[in-house]
Amino acid sequence: MQDAFATAVERWARDGTPANPGAWIVATARNRAIDRIRRDRTLAGKRELLARLEGETSMEPETDETALPDERLALVFACCHPALAVEAQVALTLRLLGGLTTEEVARAFLVPETTMAQRLLRAKKKVRAAGIPIRVPPAHALPDRLRAVHATLYLVFNQGYGPPPRDELCDEAIRLARLLAVLMPDEPETLGLAALMLLHDARRAARLDANGDLVLLENQNHSRWDEARIAEGRRVLERALALGQPGPYQVQAAIASLHSEPDPDRREIAALYDRLAGLAPSPVVELNRAVAVALAEGPEAGLALLGDLEEELDDYHLLHAARADLLRTLGRRAEAVEAYRRAFALAPSDAERRFLAARLAELDANEG
């Protein structure tokens, strides 16, 4: 159905809206489904292509300069047209092809839903007004769209990672990242992105308990981690780093690899966050860096860094949750309670609200 809507964006702008739009969409979606069934029959060939990522075969990459060997990946590249701002490319692709609602896209960009709705509307108007073609670019033009494609796949994966988890989004993002790494084996950030997803996904089964409640990284049952996926992620990361062009996804993958160690080097993690902040500065990166510094140097050091982010991330629940945890560690109960309540009011999922409610209950019990 998503593919049918993507086709409609292109064809209706060119040929006009059909007399019966609903029937057109259904018929097109049915044809897409038939095409997908036919493609599934070539799955063995695709697996052979993907096996290059793990060094199982020496098969040469696709040489057709105008084709990508996967329709969904081709559509992602098609939507990431350079005439649009990168942020608009990513948002539009997430909405049309990633299956995300406007609310979910807005959450990924940390903006209100109304703001994102306006951005999407402006992007669609620009596509129509400028006659921007939604088609797969030739091979030589693919690198120009790579940044937006990376961001799109990363945000689809994050949305699937939850909470609540949506396994189908994680699986699809990883599949496309693996395929992209095969097609562009000399792009270090493509490899870094694939490694990052694999290393995070290895812990997916341990992030929630039997009741669906959040389990923090330090409390997770390591026996539930997927060791084979961790090993694969590290192999891909080594290939990326060997190319000698470090970038944000590679640094994040290195951090995820350290977190997968039995006894993570907290100072090394904090140092890597310093590097990440230099490569891709953002308030969320600074938030993660503050938490890493708190674990490496103590809660007071982390709390000082969080103070600089309160204005920019005041509506972001994880800022207040992190601040509450540090205040609780320092024994500043009243301030911790206030911060937990703020985080609870902003938390977007039931699992996160239950976790924060449990923290508040612990503080109340200790006070009693």
Buried (B, 14 or more C-beta within 10 A) or exposed (E): EBBBBBBBBBBBBEEEEBEEEEEBBEEBBEEBEEEEEEBEEEEEEBEEBBBBBEEEEEEEEEEEEEEBBBBBBBBBBBBBBBEBBBBBBBBBBBBBBBBBBBEBBBBBBEBEBEEBBEBBEEBBEBBEEEEBBBEBBEBEEBEEBBBBBBBBBBBBBBBBBBBEBBEEBBBBBBBBBBBBBBBBBEBBBBBBBBBBBBBBBBBBBBBBEEEEBBBEEEEBEEEEBBEEBBBBBBBBBEBBBEBEEBBBBBBBBBBBBBBBEEEBEBEBBBBBBBBBBEBBEEBBBBBBBBBBBBBBEEBEBBBEBBEEBEEBBEEBBBBBBBBBBBBBBBEBBEBBBBBBBBBBEBBBBEBBBBBBBEBBEEBEEEEE
